[in-house]
Amino acid sequence: MLFQGTENYIVSKDLSIAVNAAISLQKPLLIKGEPGTGKTLLAFEIAKALNKKIITWHVKSTTTAQ
């Protein structure tokens, strides 16, 4: 199955190629970007399209000053 976006997520050609390569190779895909750009929505839509369970883990990064 190829991910071509969903009714809730319009995927660019480049992103579609990257997602489908990761799916084909059964390797993780690291998505980075500014907050609010749709990274989490992409993950949920890919999982839904592939009929897979998604596990979320919210990590809050803390830094200490030295």
N, C-alpha and C positions, 0 to 999 in steps of 0.2 A: 504494500500500500504506500502511495506517495502522499505526503502532506502538501496540500495546495491552498492552505488557508481554510477558514470556515466562515460562516455568516457573521460571526463575531470578531474575526481577525483576518484582515487582508494582509497577506504576506508578500514581500518583495521577491523578485526572481532570485537575487543573491541569497536571501535568507532561506528561501525554499530549497535551494541547492544545498546549503549547509545543513539544514534540518534533515533532508532526505539522505545525505551522505552519512550523517550520524546514525540514522535509523538503519540504513543498509549495512554499515560497518558494526552496528551494535556497540557504539562508543558514546560516551557522554559528549554533550555540546555545552560549552561555556558561553553564555550570553551576558554581555556587559553593556551598561548604558546608564544614562541619567535616570533618577527616579521618575516614575510616571510615563515611561516610554513603551510599556507593554510587555516587559520581560515575563512577569508572572502570568499575565493573560496568555501569552504565547505558550508557556509550559502547560497551563490548564487546557488550552485548546488542542495541543498536540496529544496530551493524554486522553482527552475525550475522543478525538478522531481515531486514535489507535485502540480505543476501548481498554485503556490501562488505568490502573489505580495510581494516583499521585500522592506522594507523601510530602508534606510541607514541614519545614523546620525553620522557625524564625530565630535568627541569631542576632543579638545586639552586640556590636563591637564596642569595646571600651579601650581607651588608651590611658596610659599613666604618664604624667610629666615627670621628667627626671631633673 
